[in-house]
Amino acid sequence: MKSYQQFLLILSLCGLTFFAHLGEFAPDLMEARNYISAREMLNDGHWITPTMNGEPRLEKPPFPTWITALSAKFGGGLDDPFSMRFPAAASATLLVFFFFGFCRELSKEKYLPLLGAAIMATSLMIIQQARTNSWDIHAHAYMLGSLWLLLRGWRKGGWRNFTGAGILMGLSILSKGPVPLYVLWLPFILAYGFGYKNGLVKRYWKQTLLVFVLGLIVGFGWRVYIYLELPEVMEYVINKETTSWGDRHVHPFYFYLHFPVFIGIWSVFVIASFFYKYAKERVNRFGNYRFALLWILISVLLLSVIPTKKERYLLPVMIPMALMATYMVYAVIKAIQEKNDTKWDRIVLRIFSIIIGLAGAALPIVAWVLKDQYASSTLFIISVIITGILGLRGWYLIKSNSASKLVVNAMAIVAVVSGLLTPQLSDIHYQYPNFRDIAEIQKISKLQGIPTVSNSQELNMKMVWAVGGKVGYINFSEPNWESSLPAVLICGAAPAEWMPIEVLERLKFEDYGVYDYFRKNSEYKAHVYYVSKLSD
């Protein structure tokens, strides 16, 4: 297979797993924050000092928000979910191609990089993050690109490689601060140094230092500028972020022990790789077992010592896990092709085929049981039938001992489910038939162009994103509250339940109803009123 054919194959796979039906799911809280800042960049020009609902938003570096704003500007606009998520899917695609190049530097096997890219594109957490426009996928995609060019520079020289590595490192830092340095760059350097012991790290220490310094200049230039311009605000942000890493989302040390499951269908091969006697010989034939294993373990260890833990923080661990899975899958395929496979090779492959076969074959049954929870279509029915056939085909392939076809079969199931069945998955996920989207108030002519206010200072950013503009705070106990009227008032309960009677008597209310801003939960309600003074 020629290079351009491999390129098109990878791109097509990414198109199905990352881009198809990209806008089906509602924005989560992280996305809403990103989207609000992007909207205010476009509407208010806050490109250098991002804001969120009119307040400085300096906790996160701005690069993901910049490209989100540009995607909206040159794409379908702020109201187009595909355009708003396009940067995340594009960064995930870059990550897959960077991984392809990375594998080419580590192995001389012609098709191992293609297999690696396909495994990365069909990994569970990669697909999830590609379809969620938060900061993580951008940061770790660019850092992997930096590692690829750094490795290329170590092996082939060339200042272009090192310069490119520094720039990509800078973009990674500009996406999520120093986090990728700690959870991706540092584990790679340590694992490579102890794993290969070929002296490349020491031999090219000057070039590596250049990459690091250039990355810091590009990555921290924005923070230095903001600190010089807004020192008090930046100090507050730094203290706030430092505190949050120690007292929010705190979990025990062993929280990440289930990390292999996040790579999805390839977890069988990752788990098998931890059986030293079985995996070492197989991986070392095509790569470096000690390097891949150390990279995984060091990454998980460094994440585990931090008190704050979230499952999505495991995203950088997907990279060494994908590398290990690639080696293992390739080794099993080769062993079977060369007819020197062992009992353990066949056991691993059989477990893999059982999981994939059951998942694929069970989908038509699940679709029938849940038929009242989603909108069906001809494409959906065809996709379910195809998935069922692929699942049953997996049973046949394991009996015929065709490992390569079984792996392709598994990838096809993932591609069909993520690429063609997303609308139905969305319907099943959101089981709230009476949902009344607060975004509908943007279409009410009388409310257009009128300031929006709330009696709460702690607003949910999903609601702020949905209403289409900034939501100010109004305190009816302060003497100057009348200057904020007329306004669209959003509150958690009817004004008669919380507003002072002397204020109520001076106002005129037009009730526009009760709306939702949580797609799954009916508990979160917003009462919407047009409020003006009686004298108006």
N, C-alpha and C positions, 0 to 999 in steps of 0.2 A: 504494500500500500504506500503510495507516494505521500510526501509531506503535506501537500495541499488537501489531499483526500482525508488525511488524519485531522487536519485543521477543520475542515467542513463537518466531519463526523462529531468532533468535540463541540463545535459551535451548535450543531443541531441538537445534541443532547442537552446542552445548557439552555437552549431555547425552550425545550419541553420542561425541564426540571425547575428552571429559574423564572422564565418570562411568561409562560402561558398562564392566562387568567390571573395576572399579577395583582390586579386590583380587587379581587373578590372579598378578601377579609378586611374588616374595619381596622383603622389604625390603632395600634396599642398606645400605651402612655408614652413610651420612649419616642415613638414616631410622631405623636401629636406635638411633643415639645420641639422636635426637629422641624416639623412642618410650620409651626407658628413662627419660629425664628426665621425660616426661609421666607415666609409670607411677609414678615416685617422688613426683611432685606429688600424685597422687591417693592413693597409699598412705601416704606419710609427711608430706604437707602442705608440701613444699618448693617453694612457689609463688614466693616472693621470691628465695630463694637456691637455684636449681636444682642438682640433683646428678645424677651419672651413675654408677651402681653404688656409690652411697654417698659418692662424692667430689664436691667442688664442681665444677660445670660452668658456669663463668662466661665462657668464651671467646665464646659466642654469646649475643646478647640473647634474652630469654625469650618474646617475643610469639608466635612460631609454636608453641612448646611449650605455652604457655597454651591456645591455641585447639585444639591437638591433644588435650590432656587433657580439655577441655570437650566436645569431639566424642565422645571415648570415654565420658565420664561420662553424657552425655545421648543417646548413640547406642547402638551395639551392644556397647560395652565394649572393653577392651584387646585381646581376642582376635578382634575383628572387623576384618579388613583394610580393609573399605570405610570404616568409621568413622574409622580411623586415617589414611586418605588423603583423607578428605572435605575437610578444610581446604585442602589444596593445590588440589584441583579447584575448590573454591569461590573461592579467590583467583584462579585462572586465569580463571574466569568473570567475576569482577569486572574483571580486566584487560581482557577483551574488551569489556565494557560501558563501561569508562573510555575505551578506544580509540574506541569508537563516539561518545561525547561529544566526545572530542578532535578527531576528524575533522569533526564538525559545527561546531566553532568555526573550523576552518581552511577549510572549503569550503561554498559555498551550494548545491552539487549535492544534490538530494534523496536519491539512492540511493548516493552515494559512501560515506557513513558505514556503511551496511549492508554494502556490499562490503568495506570495511575491516575490519569486525568479523568477517565470514566468513573473510577471508584470515587474520586473526589466529588464529581458532579452528581453522584447518586447517594452521597452520604447524608444522613438525616439532618444533622444540625446545620450543615452547609446549605441545604435546601431551605430550612426554616429561616436562617439568617439572610439568605438571598431574597426572601420574600418579605423581609421586615427591614425597613430603612432606619436602622439605628446606627450607632457609631462603630460597632464591633467589626462588621464584615469589611468595612473600608480599611480600618487600621491594620488588620491582620493580613488582608490581601496585599497591601503595599509592603508590609514587612516581609512577607514571603517573597515578593519580587526583589526586595533588597537582598535577602539571603541567597536567592538564585544568582544574582549578578555578583555578589561577593564570592560565592563558591566558584563561579565561572572565572572570576578574576584570580582566585587562588590557583586554579588549575591551568589557566591559559594566559594569565597576565592581561595587560591592557588597561590603561587608565580610564577608558570609557566605561568598562565594567564597574570599576570602583566608584567612579563619579556617579554613574546611574544608581548604584547601590546606596550611595549617600543621599541622593535626592529622594529615592523611594522611601528610605528610612525617615527622612524629614516629613514626607507626606503622611506616613504612618503616625508619627508623633503629632502631627497637625490634625490628626483624626481622633486620637484618644489619649493624648498626653504620653507620659513615659510608660504606660502599661504594657504596650507591645515589646518594649525593650526588656522588661522584666519577665514576661511570660512566654516570649517567643525567641527573641534574639539571644538572650543570655543562656537559656537551655540549649539552644543550637550550638553556640560556641563551646560550651562545656562538653556537650555530648560528642561533638566532632573532635575536639581535642583529645578526649579520653578514648573515643571509639576508633579513630583511624590511626592516630599516633604516627602520622606521616610528616610531621613538622611543618605543614603548610601554614598553620596559624602563626607559628613563630617566625617562619621565613617571610611572611607578608604582614608582619605586625605594623609596619609603617603605613601600608596601604589600608589595613583594617582600621587603624587609628584615624586615617583621613576620612574613611567612610563614616566612622562614629562622629567625628567633629563636624563634618558637613551635615550629617543628619541632625545633630543638635542645633546647628545654626538655622537650617531650614525649618525644623520642627518647633523650636522654642522662640523663633524670631517674633512671632505674633504675641506670645505671652510677655516677652520683654517689653515690647511696644506698649501693650496694655498696662503693664506694671508702671511704666514711666508716665503714661497719660492719666491713669486712674489708680494710683497706689493704694488708697484706702479701700476701694472696692475690691481690688485684686487680693489684698491681704485678707479681707473677709472671706473671699471665695476660697483661698488656699486653706485657711483655718477650717472652713466648713467642710471642704472635701477631705482634709486630713482626718477630721473627726468622724466623718461618715464611713470611712474605711475601717473604723474600729468599733462602731456601735450600731451600725445598721445592717440588717440581713445577716446577723451573726449565726454561724452554724458550727458544729463540732469539726474536728480535724478530719474525720473520716467521711465527711459529706460527699466527697467526689469519688468514693470507692466504686461506684457503679458507672464510672466514666466510659467503659467500652460500649455501652448500649447507645450512646449518642451518635455513633457512626452508623447506626441502623443495621442494614442487612449484612454489613461486613464485620460486625462484632464477633461473629464466630471465628473468623480468621485472626482477629486481634487477640481474642482470649486464647486461642491455640498457640499464639506466638509467645505466651508467657510460660509455656512448658519448654524449659531450656533445652533439654536433650533432644526433643522432637524438632524444635524450630531452628536452633542455631545452625545446624548443617545446611538446612534448606535455604535459609535466608543468606548465609554467607556465600552461597554459590552465585548469587546475583547481586548482592549488596553487602552491607555491613550490619550484622545483627546487633552487636554491642552498641553501635552508634544509634540505631533506630530505637532500641529498647531504652537506653539511657535518656534519649530525648523525650520519650513519653514519660518516664518515671520522674525525671527532674522537673518537667513542666507541671505534672500533677502535684509534686511535692511543694514547689514554689507557690502554687495556687492554694494549697491546703494550709500553709502556715499563716495566710492572711485571714483574719477573723471574718471579714465580709465575704460571703460566698453566694453566688447565683449560678444556676446551671449554664446560662449562656456564657459565663466566663470561661467555660471549657472549650470555647471555639478554637483557640490556638492549639489545643491538644489534638484537634482533629487532623492537623497537618502531619505530625509524626505518626499518628495512628493510621492515617491513609497511606503513608509510606510503608509502614509495617504490613498493613493489609495487602498492599500491592506486591510486596516481596513474597508474602505467603501464598496469595492466589496464584501468582506467576509460577512459584515453585511447585505447587500442587499440579497445575496444568502441565508443566514440563515433565514432571515425574510420571504422570499418566500417559502422556504422549510417547515418552521414551520407555514405557513399560517397566519402570523400576520403582513404582509406587509401593508404599507400605500399607499395612493394616490401618495405621493412624491417619494416613492421607485419605483413605477411603472413609474412615469414620468422620473426619472433619467435613469432607465433601457431602457425606450423607446427612449430617446434621444440618448443614447449610441448605441442602435441597429440600429437606423436610420442612424447615421454617418457611422457605420461599414457596414451596408447593402448597402448603396449608394456607398461607396468606393469600396466594393467588386464587386457589380453588374455592376458598371460603368467601371471596368477595361477592360473587353472584348471590350466595345465600344471604349474606349480610344486607346486600342491596334490596333483596326481596323483603326481608324482615323490617327494614327501615323505610320502605317505599313511601310511607305517608309523611316522611319528614323532609323530603326534598322534591325539587321540580325535576321531572325526568325529561329526556330528550332522546332523539334517535342516536345522536353521537354518544350519549351516556350509555345507552343500551349496548351499542356496538363495543364501546370501551370495556364495559363490564364483561361481555362475552369474551373479548380478546384476552383480558386479564385472567379469566377462568381457564381458558385454553392454555395460556402460558403457564399457569400454575400446574395443570395436569401434565403439560409437556415436561415440566421439571422432574416429575416422577419417572417418566420414560427415559429422560436423559441420564439420570443417575444409574438406571439399570443398564444403559448402553455404555456407561463409563466415559461419557463425553464431557469432560470438565469445562473446556472452553465454551461450548455451546450452553452449558448450564449457567455459567457466569453471565454470558450475553443475555440469556433468558431472564435472569434476575434483574439485570439492568433495564430490560424492556418493561418489566412489571413496574418498577419504580418510575420510569419515564411516563408510562400510561397513567398511573395513579396520580402523580403530581402534575402532569401536563394536561390531562383531559378530564379528570374527575374533581378538580378543585371546586367548581361551582356547587356540586352536590355536597362535598365535604363542608363547604361554608354553610349551606342550608342546615345540615345536621348539627353543626357547631352552634349556630345561633337559633336556639329553640325558644323564641319569644315572638309569637305571631302578632301581638298588638303593639309592637315597637313603633313609636312615633318619633322620628328623627328630629332633633332640635335644629338641624341644618335647614329644615323647611322654612324657618322664619326669615331666611335670607330672601325668599320669594315673595314675601308679603310687602306690597308696594308702600304702605304707610310707614313701615319700619325701616325702609331703606334710607341710608344717609343719616339716621338718627343715632346718637351715641348709645352704647350698650353699657349698663351698669349692673352691679350686684351688691347686695347687702353683706356679702361674705368676702373676706380677704383671702380665704384659702379655696381657690377655685380649682376644679379639676380641669387639667389642660385638654382632655378630650372634648369637653364642652366648649372651651375657648376656641379650639380649632374648628369645631362644627359650626359655630355661629358666624364664622367668616371674618372676624375682626377682633380688636382689643375689647376687653370687658373691664371697665373701670370699677372702682370701689366707691360706694356712696354710704355715708354714715348719717343717718337721719337724726342723730343726737347732736351733731355739730351745727353751729349757727349758719354756715354758708351752704347747706345742702341744696337749697333751692337753685343755686347757680348751675347745677348739673342737669336741670330739667329744661325742656322735655327730654325723655330718655326711654329706652327699652329696658325695663327692669326684669332681671332674671333672679329668681329666689327659690329657696327650697320648700317654701310653704306659702299659703295665701297671706297677703299683707296683714289682714285682720288678726292673724295669729301671732304676729311678732312686732308690728309697727305701733308706736305710741299713738293713742287715740287723737291727741292734738295735732299730730302730723297727718293722720288719715283724713281728718276733717278738712284739710287744706288741699287735698289732692283729688285728681280725677283719674280713674283707672279704666282702661280698656283691656279686658281679659282676652288673651289670644290662646289660652288653653295650657295644658300640661304636656310636656315633651320628655323624651328620654335621650340620654346621651351615653348609656352603656348598652351595647347591642345585645348582650346576653342577659342582663339583669334588670328586672322591673323595679327594683328598690330605689334606683337613682332617678329622681324626677326633678324637672325644672319648670316652675310656673313662669309664664311670660306675660308681661303687661306693657302696654303703652301708658306711661305716666306723665301727667302734666299738672300744672297748678290750676286750681279752680278759676283763677282770675284770667287765665290765658284764653 
